[in-house]
Amino acid sequence: NFIVEKYELEKKKAIQYIAGIKSRVPITTDLWTSDYQKRGYMAITAHFIDESWTLRSIIM
């Protein structure tokens, strides 16, 4: 499946990138429930400042 393969590739790239960061990487979560389907969701995001002092966020 193309979507699953793309997800796995992007996940691998994100993990490798974060592993090379020399500073701390705060992790935040966001929880919500859809009104119509009554399904729960959670987003996990890593935040960091890159080598050019730009704030970056990666949704895990």
C-alpha distance matrix in Angstrom:
0.0 3.8 5.6 5.5 6.3 8.7 10.1 10.9 12.5 14.5 15.6 16.8 18.7 20.2 21.5 23.0 24.6 26.1 27.3 29.4 31.1 34.7 35.4 34.5 31.2 31.8 29.1 29.3 27.7 27.6 27.5 27.5 27.3 26.3 29.3 27.9 25.4 27.3 24.2 24.7 22.7 23.3 22.6 23.6 24.8 26.4 29.3 31.2 33.4 32.3 34.8 35.9 36.8 34.0 32.6 28.9 26.5 23.0 21.1 19.7
3.8 0.0 3.8 5.6 5.1 6.1 8.5 10.0 10.5 12.2 14.1 15.4 16.6 18.2 20.0 21.3 22.5 24.3 25.8 27.5 29.1 32.8 33.6 32.9 29.6 30.4 27.9 28.2 26.9 26.9 27.2 27.3 27.4 26.3 29.4 28.2 26.1 28.1 25.0 25.2 22.8 23.1 21.9 22.7 23.4 24.8 27.4 29.1 31.0 29.7 32.1 33.0 34.0 31.2 30.0 26.3 24.3 20.9 19.4 18.5
5.6 3.8 0.0 3.8 5.5 5.1 6.1 8.6 9.9 10.5 12.1 14.2 15.4 16.3 18.2 20.0 21.0 22.3 24.2 26.1 27.3 31.0 31.4 30.4 27.0 27.4 24.8 24.8 23.3 23.1 23.4 23.5 23.7 22.8 26.0 25.0 22.9 24.7 21.6 21.6 19.1 19.4 18.2 19.2 20.1 21.8 24.5 26.5 28.6 27.7 30.4 31.2 31.9 28.9 27.5 23.7 21.4 18.0 16.1 15.3
5.5 5.6 3.8 0.0 3.8 5.5 5.0 6.2 8.6 9.9 10.4 12.3 14.3 15.3 16.4 18.4 19.9 21.0 22.4 24.7 26.1 29.7 30.2 29.1 25.8 26.3 23.6 23.9 22.5 22.7 22.9 23.4 23.8 23.3 26.7 25.9 23.4 24.8 21.4 21.1 18.6 18.6 17.6 18.2 19.4 21.0 24.0 26.0 28.4 27.6 30.2 31.5 32.1 29.4 27.8 24.0 21.5 17.8 15.9 14.2
6.3 5.1 5.5 3.8 0.0 3.8 5.4 5.2 6.2 8.7 9.9 10.7 12.5 14.3 15.5 16.7 18.4 20.1 21.2 23.2 25.0 28.6 29.6 28.9 25.8 26.9 24.6 25.3 24.4 25.0 25.7 26.5 27.1 26.7 30.2 29.5 27.1 28.4 25.0 24.5 21.8 21.4 19.9 20.0 20.6 21.5 24.3 25.8 27.9 26.6 28.9 30.3 31.3 28.8 27.6 23.8 21.8 18.2 17.0 15.3
8.7 6.1 5.1 5.5 3.8 0.0 3.8 5.5 5.1 6.2 8.5 9.9 10.7 12.2 14.3 15.5 16.5 18.3 20.0 21.6 23.1 26.8 27.6 27.0 23.9 24.9 22.8 23.5 22.8 23.3 24.3 25.1 26.0 25.6 29.0 28.6 26.6 27.9 24.6 23.9 20.8 20.2 18.2 18.3 18.4 19.3 21.8 23.2 25.1 23.8 26.1 27.2 28.2 25.6 24.5 20.7 18.8 15.4 14.5 13.5
10.1 8.5 6.1 5.0 5.4 3.8 0.0 3.8 5.5 5.2 6.0 8.6 9.9 10.5 12.2 14.2 15.3 16.3 18.1 20.2 21.4 25.1 25.5 24.5 21.2 21.9 19.5 20.1 19.3 19.9 20.9 21.9 23.0 22.9 26.5 26.4 24.2 25.2 21.7 20.7 17.5 16.7 14.8 14.8 15.3 16.4 19.3 21.1 23.4 22.5 25.3 26.6 27.1 24.4 22.8 19.1 16.7 13.0 11.5 10.1
10.9 10.0 8.6 6.2 5.2 5.5 3.8 0.0 3.8 5.6 5.1 6.1 8.7 9.9 10.6 12.3 14.2 15.4 16.4 18.7 20.5 24.0 24.8 24.0 21.0 22.1 19.9 21.1 20.6 21.8 22.8 24.2 25.4 25.7 29.4 29.3 26.9 27.6 23.9 22.7 19.7 18.5 16.7 16.0 16.5 17.1 20.1 21.5 23.9 22.8 25.2 27.0 27.7 25.5 24.0 20.3 18.1 14.4 13.3 11.1
12.5 10.5 9.9 8.6 6.2 5.1 5.5 3.8 0.0 3.8 5.5 5.2 6.3 8.7 10.1 10.8 12.4 14.4 15.5 17.1 19.1 22.7 23.9 23.6 20.8 22.5 20.8 22.2 22.2 23.5 25.0 26.5 28.0 28.1 31.8 31.8 29.7 30.4 26.9 25.6 22.3 20.9 18.6 17.6 17.3 17.3 19.8 20.7 22.5 20.9 23.0 24.7 25.8 23.7 22.8 19.1 17.5 14.0 14.0 12.4
14.5 12.2 10.5 9.9 8.7 6.2 5.2 5.6 3.8 0.0 3.8 5.4 5.1 6.1 8.6 9.9 10.4 12.2 14.1 15.6 16.9 20.7 21.4 21.0 18.0 19.5 17.8 19.1 19.3 20.5 22.4 23.9 25.7 26.0 29.6 29.9 28.1 28.7 25.3 23.7 20.2 18.5 15.8 14.8 14.0 14.1 16.4 17.4 19.3 18.0 20.4 21.8 22.6 20.3 19.2 15.5 13.8 10.4 10.5 9.5
15.6 14.1 12.1 10.4 9.9 8.5 6.0 5.1 5.5 3.8 0.0 3.8 5.5 5.1 6.2 8.6 9.9 10.6 12.2 14.5 15.7 19.3 19.9 19.0 16.0 17.3 15.4 17.0 17.1 18.8 20.5 22.5 24.4 25.1 28.9 29.4 27.4 27.5 23.9 22.0 18.6 16.5 14.0 12.5 12.3 12.2 15.1 16.5 18.9 18.0 20.7 22.6 22.9 20.9 19.3 15.6 13.5 9.8 9.5 7.3
16.8 15.4 14.2 12.3 10.7 9.9 8.6 6.1 5.2 5.4 3.8 0.0 3.8 5.5 5.2 6.2 8.6 10.0 10.6 12.7 14.8 18.2 19.6 19.2 16.7 18.7 17.3 19.5 20.0 22.1 23.9 26.1 28.0 28.9 32.6 33.2 31.0 31.1 27.5 25.5 22.1 20.0 17.5 15.6 15.1 14.2 16.8 17.4 19.5 18.1 20.2 22.5 23.3 21.7 20.6 17.1 15.6 12.3 12.7 10.5
18.7 16.6 15.4 14.3 12.5 10.7 9.9 8.7 6.3 5.1 5.5 3.8 0.0 3.8 5.5 5.2 6.1 8.6 9.9 11.0 12.9 16.5 18.0 18.1 15.7 18.1 17.3 19.5 20.5 22.4 24.7 26.8 29.1 29.8 33.5 34.2 32.3 32.6 29.1 27.0 23.5 21.1 18.2 16.2 14.8 13.5 15.4 15.4 17.0 15.1 17.0 19.1 20.2 18.6 18.0 14.5 13.8 10.8 12.3 11.1
20.2 18.2 16.3 15.3 14.3 12.2 10.5 9.9 8.7 6.1 5.1 5.5 3.8 0.0 3.8 5.5 5.1 6.1 8.5 10.1 11.0 14.6 15.4 15.1 12.3 14.4 13.5 15.7 16.9 19.0 21.6 23.9 26.4 27.4 31.1 32.1 30.4 30.3 26.9 24.6 20.9 18.3 15.1 12.8 11.2 9.7 11.7 12.2 14.2 13.1 15.6 17.6 18.1 16.4 15.1 11.6 10.4 7.4 9.1 8.0
21.5 20.0 18.2 16.4 15.5 14.3 12.2 10.6 10.1 8.6 6.2 5.2 5.5 3.8 0.0 3.8 5.5 5.2 6.0 8.8 10.2 13.5 14.5 14.0 11.6 14.0 13.2 15.9 17.2 19.9 22.2 24.9 27.4 28.8 32.6 33.7 31.7 31.3 27.7 25.2 21.7 18.8 16.1 13.3 12.2 10.3 12.7 13.0 15.4 14.5 16.7 19.4 19.7 18.5 17.1 13.9 12.7 9.9 11.2 9.0
23.0 21.3 20.0 18.4 16.7 15.5 14.2 12.3 10.8 9.9 8.6 6.2 5.2 5.5 3.8 0.0 3.8 5.6 5.1 6.6 9.2 12.4 14.4 14.8 13.2 16.1 16.1 19.0 20.7 23.4 25.9 28.5 31.1 32.4 36.1 37.1 35.2 34.9 31.4 28.9 25.4 22.6 19.7 16.8 15.4 13.0 14.7 14.0 15.6 13.8 15.3 18.2 19.1 18.4 17.8 14.9 14.6 12.2 14.2 12.6
24.6 22.5 21.0 19.9 18.4 16.5 15.3 14.2 12.4 10.4 9.9 8.6 6.1 5.1 5.5 3.8 0.0 3.8 5.4 5.4 6.9 10.5 12.2 13.0 11.3 14.4 14.8 17.7 19.8 22.3 25.2 27.8 30.6 31.9 35.5 36.7 35.2 34.9 31.5 29.0 25.3 22.3 19.1 16.2 14.0 11.3 12.1 10.9 12.1 10.1 11.8 14.5 15.4 14.6 14.2 11.5 11.8 10.2 13.0 12.3
26.1 24.3 22.3 21.0 20.1 18.3 16.3 15.4 14.4 12.2 10.6 10.0 8.6 6.1 5.2 5.6 3.8 0.0 3.8 5.3 5.3 8.8 9.6 9.6 7.8 10.9 11.5 14.7 17.1 19.9 22.9 25.9 28.9 30.5 34.1 35.6 34.1 33.4 30.0 27.2 23.6 20.3 17.2 13.9 11.7 8.5 9.6 8.7 10.7 9.9 12.1 15.0 15.0 14.4 13.2 10.7 10.5 9.2 11.9 10.9
27.3 25.8 24.2 22.4 21.2 20.0 18.1 16.4 15.5 14.1 12.2 10.6 9.9 8.5 6.0 5.1 5.4 3.8 0.0 3.8 5.6 8.2 10.0 10.3 9.6 13.0 13.8 17.3 19.6 22.8 25.5 28.6 31.5 33.3 36.9 38.4 36.6 35.9 32.4 29.5 26.1 22.8 20.0 16.6 14.8 11.7 12.9 11.6 13.4 12.4 13.7 17.1 17.4 17.4 16.5 14.3 14.3 12.9 15.2 13.6
29.4 27.5 26.1 24.7 23.2 21.6 20.2 18.7 17.1 15.6 14.5 12.7 11.0 10.1 8.8 6.6 5.4 5.3 3.8 0.0 3.8 6.3 9.1 10.8 10.8 14.5 16.0 19.4 22.1 25.1 28.1 31.1 34.2 35.8 39.4 40.9 39.3 38.7 35.3 32.4 28.9 25.6 22.5 19.2 16.9 13.5 13.7 11.5 12.2 10.3 10.8 14.4 15.2 15.7 15.7 14.0 14.9 14.2 17.1 16.2
31.1 29.1 27.3 26.1 25.0 23.1 21.4 20.5 19.1 16.9 15.7 14.8 12.9 11.0 10.2 9.2 6.9 5.3 5.6 3.8 0.0 3.8 5.7 7.6 8.0 11.7 13.8 17.2 20.2 23.2 26.5 29.6 32.9 34.6 38.1 39.9 38.6 37.7 34.5 31.5 28.0 24.5 21.3 17.9 15.2 11.5 10.9 8.2 8.8 7.6 8.6 12.2 12.2 12.9 12.6 11.5 12.8 12.9 16.1 15.8
34.7 32.8 31.0 29.7 28.6 26.8 25.1 24.0 22.7 20.7 19.3 18.2 16.5 14.6 13.5 12.4 10.5 8.8 8.2 6.3 3.8 0.0 3.8 6.9 8.9 12.6 15.3 18.8 22.1 25.3 28.6 31.8 35.2 37.3 40.6 42.7 41.4 40.3 37.2 34.0 30.6 27.0 23.9 20.4 17.8 13.9 12.9 9.8 9.8 9.3 9.4 13.0 12.7 14.3 14.2 14.0 15.5 16.1 19.2 18.9
35.4 33.6 31.4 30.2 29.6 27.6 25.5 24.8 23.9 21.4 19.9 19.6 18.0 15.4 14.5 14.4 12.2 9.6 10.0 9.1 5.7 3.8 0.0 3.8 6.5 9.6 12.9 16.1 19.7 22.8 26.3 29.5 33.1 35.2 38.4 40.7 39.7 38.3 35.4 32.1 28.8 25.1 22.2 18.7 15.9 12.1 10.5 7.6 8.0 9.0 10.0 13.1 11.6 13.1 12.3 12.6 13.9 15.1 18.0 18.1
34.5 32.9 30.4 29.1 28.9 27.0 24.5 24.0 23.6 21.0 19.0 19.2 18.1 15.1 14.0 14.8 13.0 9.6 10.3 10.8 7.6 6.9 3.8 0.0 3.8 6.4 9.6 13.0 16.5 19.8 23.1 26.6 30.1 32.5 35.7 38.1 36.9 35.4 32.5 29.1 25.9 22.2 19.5 15.9 13.5 10.0 8.9 7.2 9.2 11.1 13.0 15.7 13.7 14.5 12.7 12.6 12.9 14.0 16.3 16.1
31.2 29.6 27.0 25.8 25.8 23.9 21.2 21.0 20.8 18.0 16.0 16.7 15.7 12.3 11.6 13.2 11.3 7.8 9.6 10.8 8.0 8.9 6.5 3.8 0.0 3.8 6.4 9.9 13.3 16.5 19.9 23.2 26.7 28.9 32.2 34.5 33.3 31.9 29.0 25.6 22.4 18.7 15.8 12.3 9.8 6.2 5.8 5.4 8.6 10.6 13.4 15.8 13.9 13.6 11.1 10.2 9.7 10.4 12.6 12.4
31.8 30.4 27.4 26.3 26.9 24.9 21.9 22.1 22.5 19.5 17.3 18.7 18.1 14.4 14.0 16.1 14.4 10.9 13.0 14.5 11.7 12.6 9.6 6.4 3.8 0.0 3.8 6.7 10.3 13.6 16.9 20.3 23.9 26.4 29.5 32.0 31.0 29.3 26.6 23.1 20.1 16.4 13.8 10.5 8.3 5.8 5.5 7.0 10.4 13.2 16.3 18.1 15.7 14.9 11.8 11.1 9.8 10.8 12.1 12.3
29.1 27.9 24.8 23.6 24.6 22.8 19.5 19.9 20.8 17.8 15.4 17.3 17.3 13.5 13.2 16.1 14.8 11.5 13.8 16.0 13.8 15.3 12.9 9.6 6.4 3.8 0.0 3.8 6.9 10.4 13.5 17.0 20.5 23.0 26.2 28.6 27.4 25.8 23.0 19.5 16.4 12.7 10.3 6.9 5.6 4.6 6.4 9.3 13.0 15.4 18.8 20.5 18.3 16.9 13.6 12.0 9.5 9.6 9.7 9.5
29.3 28.2 24.8 23.9 25.3 23.5 20.1 21.1 22.2 19.1 17.0 19.5 19.5 15.7 15.9 19.0 17.7 14.7 17.3 19.4 17.2 18.8 16.1 13.0 9.9 6.7 3.8 0.0 3.8 6.9 10.3 13.7 17.3 19.9 22.9 25.5 24.6 22.8 20.3 16.8 13.9 10.3 8.2 5.8 5.3 6.6 8.0 11.4 14.9 17.6 21.2 22.4 19.9 18.1 14.4 13.0 10.0 10.4 9.5 10.1
27.7 26.9 23.3 22.5 24.4 22.8 19.3 20.6 22.2 19.3 17.1 20.0 20.5 16.9 17.2 20.7 19.8 17.1 19.6 22.1 20.2 22.1 19.7 16.5 13.3 10.3 6.9 3.8 0.0 3.8 6.6 10.2 13.7 16.4 19.5 22.0 21.0 19.1 16.6 13.0 10.3 6.7 5.5 4.6 6.3 9.1 11.1 14.8 18.3 20.7 24.4 25.5 23.2 21.0 17.3 15.5 12.1 11.8 9.6 9.9
27.6 26.9 23.1 22.7 25.0 23.3 19.9 21.8 23.5 20.5 18.8 22.1 22.4 19.0 19.9 23.4 22.3 19.9 22.8 25.1 23.2 25.3 22.8 19.8 16.5 13.6 10.4 6.9 3.8 0.0 3.8 6.8 10.5 13.1 16.0 18.7 18.0 16.2 14.0 10.7 8.2 5.6 5.2 6.7 8.4 11.8 13.4 17.2 20.4 22.8 26.6 27.2 25.0 22.4 18.7 17.0 13.5 13.2 10.6 11.6
27.5 27.2 23.4 22.9 25.7 24.3 20.9 22.8 25.0 22.4 20.5 23.9 24.7 21.6 22.2 25.9 25.2 22.9 25.5 28.1 26.5 28.6 26.3 23.1 19.9 16.9 13.5 10.3 6.6 3.8 0.0 3.8 7.2 10.3 13.1 15.9 15.0 12.7 10.7 7.3 5.7 4.5 6.6 9.1 11.6 15.1 17.1 20.9 24.2 26.5 30.3 31.0 28.7 26.1 22.5 20.6 17.0 16.3 13.3 13.7
27.5 27.3 23.5 23.4 26.5 25.1 21.9 24.2 26.5 23.9 22.5 26.1 26.8 23.9 24.9 28.5 27.8 25.9 28.6 31.1 29.6 31.8 29.5 26.6 23.2 20.3 17.0 13.7 10.2 6.8 3.8 0.0 3.8 6.7 9.4 12.3 11.8 9.7 8.4 5.8 5.4 6.6 8.8 12.1 14.4 18.1 19.9 23.7 26.8 29.0 32.8 33.2 31.1 28.2 24.6 22.8 19.2 18.5 15.3 16.1
27.3 27.4 23.7 23.8 27.1 26.0 23.0 25.4 28.0 25.7 24.4 28.0 29.1 26.4 27.4 31.1 30.6 28.9 31.5 34.2 32.9 35.2 33.1 30.1 26.7 23.9 20.5 17.3 13.7 10.5 7.2 3.8 0.0 3.8 6.3 8.9 8.3 5.9 5.4 4.4 6.1 8.9 11.6 15.1 17.7 21.4 23.5 27.2 30.3 32.4 36.2 36.6 34.6 31.6 28.1 26.1 22.5 21.5 18.0 18.5
26.3 26.3 22.8 23.3 26.7 25.6 22.9 25.7 28.1 26.0 25.1 28.9 29.8 27.4 28.8 32.4 31.9 30.5 33.3 35.8 34.6 37.3 35.2 32.5 28.9 26.4 23.0 19.9 16.4 13.1 10.3 6.7 3.8 0.0 3.8 5.6 5.7 5.1 5.5 6.7 8.0 11.2 13.5 17.2 19.5 23.3 25.3 29.0 31.9 33.7 37.5 37.6 35.8 32.6 29.3 27.2 23.7 22.6 19.1 19.9
29.3 29.4 26.0 26.7 30.2 29.0 26.5 29.4 31.8 29.6 28.9 32.6 33.5 31.1 32.6 36.1 35.5 34.1 36.9 39.4 38.1 40.6 38.4 35.7 32.2 29.5 26.2 22.9 19.5 16.0 13.1 9.4 6.3 3.8 0.0 3.8 6.0 5.5 8.0 9.7 11.6 14.8 17.0 20.7 22.9 26.7 28.4 32.1 34.9 36.8 40.6 40.5 38.6 35.4 32.1 30.2 26.8 26.0 22.6 23.6
27.9 28.2 25.0 25.9 29.5 28.6 26.4 29.3 31.8 29.9 29.4 33.2 34.2 32.1 33.7 37.1 36.7 35.6 38.4 40.9 39.9 42.7 40.7 38.1 34.5 32.0 28.6 25.5 22.0 18.7 15.9 12.3 8.9 5.6 3.8 0.0 3.8 5.7 8.2 11.1 13.1 16.6 18.9 22.6 24.9 28.7 30.7 34.4 37.1 38.8 42.5 42.5 40.8 37.5 34.4 32.2 28.8 27.6 24.1 24.9
25.4 26.1 22.9 23.4 27.1 26.6 24.2 26.9 29.7 28.1 27.4 31.0 32.3 30.4 31.7 35.2 35.2 34.1 36.6 39.3 38.6 41.4 39.7 36.9 33.3 31.0 27.4 24.6 21.0 18.0 15.0 11.8 8.3 5.7 6.0 3.8 0.0 3.8 5.4 8.9 11.2 14.9 17.5 21.1 23.8 27.6 29.9 33.6 36.6 38.1 41.8 42.1 40.6 37.4 34.2 31.7 28.2 26.6 22.9 23.2
27.3 28.1 24.7 24.8 28.4 27.9 25.2 27.6 30.4 28.7 27.5 31.1 32.6 30.3 31.3 34.9 34.9 33.4 35.9 38.7 37.7 40.3 38.3 35.4 31.9 29.3 25.8 22.8 19.1 16.2 12.7 9.7 5.9 5.1 5.5 5.7 3.8 0.0 3.8 6.7 9.8 13.4 16.4 19.9 22.8 26.5 28.9 32.6 35.7 37.6 41.3 41.8 40.0 36.9 33.6 31.3 27.6 26.2 22.5 22.7
24.2 25.0 21.6 21.4 25.0 24.6 21.7 23.9 26.9 25.3 23.9 27.5 29.1 26.9 27.7 31.4 31.5 30.0 32.4 35.3 34.5 37.2 35.4 32.5 29.0 26.6 23.0 20.3 16.6 14.0 10.7 8.4 5.4 5.5 8.0 8.2 5.4 3.8 0.0 3.8 6.6 10.3 13.4 16.8 19.9 23.6 26.2 29.9 33.1 34.8 38.5 39.2 37.6 34.5 31.2 28.7 25.0 23.2 19.5 19.3
24.7 25.2 21.6 21.1 24.5 23.9 20.7 22.7 25.6 23.7 22.0 25.5 27.0 24.6 25.2 28.9 29.0 27.2 29.5 32.4 31.5 34.0 32.1 29.1 25.6 23.1 19.5 16.8 13.0 10.7 7.3 5.8 4.4 6.7 9.7 11.1 8.9 6.7 3.8 0.0 3.8 7.0 10.5 13.6 16.8 20.4 23.1 26.8 30.2 32.0 35.7 36.5 34.7 31.9 28.5 26.0 22.3 20.7 17.0 16.7
22.7 22.8 19.1 18.6 21.8 20.8 17.5 19.7 22.3 20.2 18.6 22.1 23.5 20.9 21.7 25.4 25.3 23.6 26.1 28.9 28.0 30.6 28.8 25.9 22.4 20.1 16.4 13.9 10.3 8.2 5.7 5.4 6.1 8.0 11.6 13.1 11.2 9.8 6.6 3.8 0.0 3.8 6.8 10.2 13.3 16.9 19.6 23.3 26.6 28.3 32.0 32.9 31.2 28.3 25.0 22.4 18.6 16.9 13.2 13.0
23.3 23.1 19.4 18.6 21.4 20.2 16.7 18.5 20.9 18.5 16.5 20.0 21.1 18.3 18.8 22.6 22.3 20.3 22.8 25.6 24.5 27.0 25.1 22.2 18.7 16.4 12.7 10.3 6.7 5.6 4.5 6.6 8.9 11.2 14.8 16.6 14.9 13.4 10.3 7.0 3.8 0.0 3.8 6.6 9.9 13.5 16.2 19.9 23.4 25.1 28.9 29.9 28.1 25.5 22.0 19.5 15.7 14.1 10.6 10.2
22.6 21.9 18.2 17.6 19.9 18.2 14.8 16.7 18.6 15.8 14.0 17.5 18.2 15.1 16.1 19.7 19.1 17.2 20.0 22.5 21.3 23.9 22.2 19.5 15.8 13.8 10.3 8.2 5.5 5.2 6.6 8.8 11.6 13.5 17.0 18.9 17.5 16.4 13.4 10.5 6.8 3.8 0.0 3.8 6.5 10.2 12.8 16.5 19.8 21.5 25.2 26.2 24.5 21.8 18.4 15.8 12.0 10.4 6.9 7.2
23.6 22.7 19.2 18.2 20.0 18.3 14.8 16.0 17.6 14.8 12.5 15.6 16.2 12.8 13.3 16.8 16.2 13.9 16.6 19.2 17.9 20.4 18.7 15.9 12.3 10.5 6.9 5.8 4.6 6.7 9.1 12.1 15.1 17.2 20.7 22.6 21.1 19.9 16.8 13.6 10.2 6.6 3.8 0.0 3.8 6.9 10.1 13.6 17.2 18.9 22.5 23.8 22.2 19.8 16.5 13.8 10.2 8.5 5.8 5.3
24.8 23.4 20.1 19.4 20.6 18.4 15.3 16.5 17.3 14.0 12.3 15.1 14.8 11.2 12.2 15.4 14.0 11.7 14.8 16.9 15.2 17.8 15.9 13.5 9.8 8.3 5.6 5.3 6.3 8.4 11.6 14.4 17.7 19.5 22.9 24.9 23.8 22.8 19.9 16.8 13.3 9.9 6.5 3.8 0.0 3.8 6.5 10.1 13.5 15.3 19.0 20.1 18.4 16.0 12.7 10.1 6.5 5.5 4.3 5.5
26.4 24.8 21.8 21.0 21.5 19.3 16.4 17.1 17.3 14.1 12.2 14.2 13.5 9.7 10.3 13.0 11.3 8.5 11.7 13.5 11.5 13.9 12.1 10.0 6.2 5.8 4.6 6.6 9.1 11.8 15.1 18.1 21.4 23.3 26.7 28.7 27.6 26.5 23.6 20.4 16.9 13.5 10.2 6.9 3.8 0.0 3.8 6.8 10.5 12.2 15.7 17.3 15.7 13.8 10.7 8.2 5.5 5.2 6.5 7.0
29.3 27.4 24.5 24.0 24.3 21.8 19.3 20.1 19.8 16.4 15.1 16.8 15.4 11.7 12.7 14.7 12.1 9.6 12.9 13.7 10.9 12.9 10.5 8.9 5.8 5.5 6.4 8.0 11.1 13.4 17.1 19.9 23.5 25.3 28.4 30.7 29.9 28.9 26.2 23.1 19.6 16.2 12.8 10.1 6.5 3.8 0.0 3.8 7.2 9.7 13.3 14.5 12.3 10.6 7.2 5.7 4.4 6.6 8.9 10.5
31.2 29.1 26.5 26.0 25.8 23.2 21.1 21.5 20.7 17.4 16.5 17.4 15.4 12.2 13.0 14.0 10.9 8.7 11.6 11.5 8.2 9.8 7.6 7.2 5.4 7.0 9.3 11.4 14.8 17.2 20.9 23.7 27.2 29.0 32.1 34.4 33.6 32.6 29.9 26.8 23.3 19.9 16.5 13.6 10.1 6.8 3.8 0.0 3.8 6.3 9.8 11.3 9.2 8.3 5.9 5.4 6.5 8.8 11.9 13.2
33.4 31.0 28.6 28.4 27.9 25.1 23.4 23.9 22.5 19.3 18.9 19.5 17.0 14.2 15.4 15.6 12.1 10.7 13.4 12.2 8.8 9.8 8.0 9.2 8.6 10.4 13.0 14.9 18.3 20.4 24.2 26.8 30.3 31.9 34.9 37.1 36.6 35.7 33.1 30.2 26.6 23.4 19.8 17.2 13.5 10.5 7.2 3.8 0.0 3.8 6.8 7.8 5.4 5.3 4.5 5.8 8.7 11.3 14.8 16.4
32.3 29.7 27.7 27.6 26.6 23.8 22.5 22.8 20.9 18.0 18.0 18.1 15.1 13.1 14.5 13.8 10.1 9.9 12.4 10.3 7.6 9.3 9.0 11.1 10.6 13.2 15.4 17.6 20.7 22.8 26.5 29.0 32.4 33.7 36.8 38.8 38.1 37.6 34.8 32.0 28.3 25.1 21.5 18.9 15.3 12.2 9.7 6.3 3.8 0.0 3.8 5.5 5.3 5.5 6.6 6.8 10.0 11.9 15.6 17.0
34.8 32.1 30.4 30.2 28.9 26.1 25.3 25.2 23.0 20.4 20.7 20.2 17.0 15.6 16.7 15.3 11.8 12.1 13.7 10.8 8.6 9.4 10.0 13.0 13.4 16.3 18.8 21.2 24.4 26.6 30.3 32.8 36.2 37.5 40.6 42.5 41.8 41.3 38.5 35.7 32.0 28.9 25.2 22.5 19.0 15.7 13.3 9.8 6.8 3.8 0.0 3.8 5.5 7.4 9.7 10.5 13.8 15.5 19.2 20.5
35.9 33.0 31.2 31.5 30.3 27.2 26.6 27.0 24.7 21.8 22.6 22.5 19.1 17.6 19.4 18.2 14.5 15.0 17.1 14.4 12.2 13.0 13.1 15.7 15.8 18.1 20.5 22.4 25.5 27.2 31.0 33.2 36.6 37.6 40.5 42.5 42.1 41.8 39.2 36.5 32.9 29.9 26.2 23.8 20.1 17.3 14.5 11.3 7.8 5.5 3.8 0.0 3.8 5.6 9.0 10.5 14.2 16.4 20.2 22.0
36.8 34.0 31.9 32.1 31.3 28.2 27.1 27.7 25.8 22.6 22.9 23.3 20.2 18.1 19.7 19.1 15.4 15.0 17.4 15.2 12.2 12.7 11.6 13.7 13.9 15.7 18.3 19.9 23.2 25.0 28.7 31.1 34.6 35.8 38.6 40.8 40.6 40.0 37.6 34.7 31.2 28.1 24.5 22.2 18.4 15.7 12.3 9.2 5.4 5.3 5.5 3.8 0.0 3.8 6.5 9.1 12.8 15.6 19.2 21.2
34.0 31.2 28.9 29.4 28.8 25.6 24.4 25.5 23.7 20.3 20.9 21.7 18.6 16.4 18.5 18.4 14.6 14.4 17.4 15.7 12.9 14.3 13.1 14.5 13.6 14.9 16.9 18.1 21.0 22.4 26.1 28.2 31.6 32.6 35.4 37.5 37.4 36.9 34.5 31.9 28.3 25.5 21.8 19.8 16.0 13.8 10.6 8.3 5.3 5.5 7.4 5.6 3.8 0.0 3.8 6.2 9.9 12.9 16.3 18.8
32.6 30.0 27.5 27.8 27.6 24.5 22.8 24.0 22.8 19.2 19.3 20.6 18.0 15.1 17.1 17.8 14.2 13.2 16.5 15.7 12.6 14.2 12.3 12.7 11.1 11.8 13.6 14.4 17.3 18.7 22.5 24.6 28.1 29.3 32.1 34.4 34.2 33.6 31.2 28.5 25.0 22.0 18.4 16.5 12.7 10.7 7.2 5.9 4.5 6.6 9.7 9.0 6.5 3.8 0.0 3.8 6.9 10.4 13.5 16.1
28.9 26.3 23.7 24.0 23.8 20.7 19.1 20.3 19.1 15.5 15.6 17.1 14.5 11.6 13.9 14.9 11.5 10.7 14.3 14.0 11.5 14.0 12.6 12.6 10.2 11.1 12.0 13.0 15.5 17.0 20.6 22.8 26.1 27.2 30.2 32.2 31.7 31.3 28.7 26.0 22.4 19.5 15.8 13.8 10.1 8.2 5.7 5.4 5.8 6.8 10.5 10.5 9.1 6.2 3.8 0.0 3.8 6.8 10.2 12.7
26.5 24.3 21.4 21.5 21.8 18.8 16.7 18.1 17.5 13.8 13.5 15.6 13.8 10.4 12.7 14.6 11.8 10.5 14.3 14.9 12.8 15.5 13.9 12.9 9.7 9.8 9.5 10.0 12.1 13.5 17.0 19.2 22.5 23.7 26.8 28.8 28.2 27.6 25.0 22.3 18.6 15.7 12.0 10.2 6.5 5.5 4.4 6.5 8.7 10.0 13.8 14.2 12.8 9.9 6.9 3.8 0.0 3.8 6.6 9.3
23.0 20.9 18.0 17.8 18.2 15.4 13.0 14.4 14.0 10.4 9.8 12.3 10.8 7.4 9.9 12.2 10.2 9.2 12.9 14.2 12.9 16.1 15.1 14.0 10.4 10.8 9.6 10.4 11.8 13.2 16.3 18.5 21.5 22.6 26.0 27.6 26.6 26.2 23.2 20.7 16.9 14.1 10.4 8.5 5.5 5.2 6.6 8.8 11.3 11.9 15.5 16.4 15.6 12.9 10.4 6.8 3.8 0.0 3.8 6.0
21.1 19.4 16.1 15.9 17.0 14.5 11.5 13.3 14.0 10.5 9.5 12.7 12.3 9.1 11.2 14.2 13.0 11.9 15.2 17.1 16.1 19.2 18.0 16.3 12.6 12.1 9.7 9.5 9.6 10.6 13.3 15.3 18.0 19.1 22.6 24.1 22.9 22.5 19.5 17.0 13.2 10.6 6.9 5.8 4.3 6.5 8.9 11.9 14.8 15.6 19.2 20.2 19.2 16.3 13.5 10.2 6.6 3.8 0.0 3.8
19.7 18.5 15.3 14.2 15.3 13.5 10.1 11.1 12.4 9.5 7.3 10.5 11.1 8.0 9.0 12.6 12.3 10.9 13.6 16.2 15.8 18.9 18.1 16.1 12.4 12.3 9.5 10.1 9.9 11.6 13.7 16.1 18.5 19.9 23.6 24.9 23.2 22.7 19.3 16.7 13.0 10.2 7.2 5.3 5.5 7.0 10.5 13.2 16.4 17.0 20.5 22.0 21.2 18.8 16.1 12.7 9.3 6.0 3.8 0.0
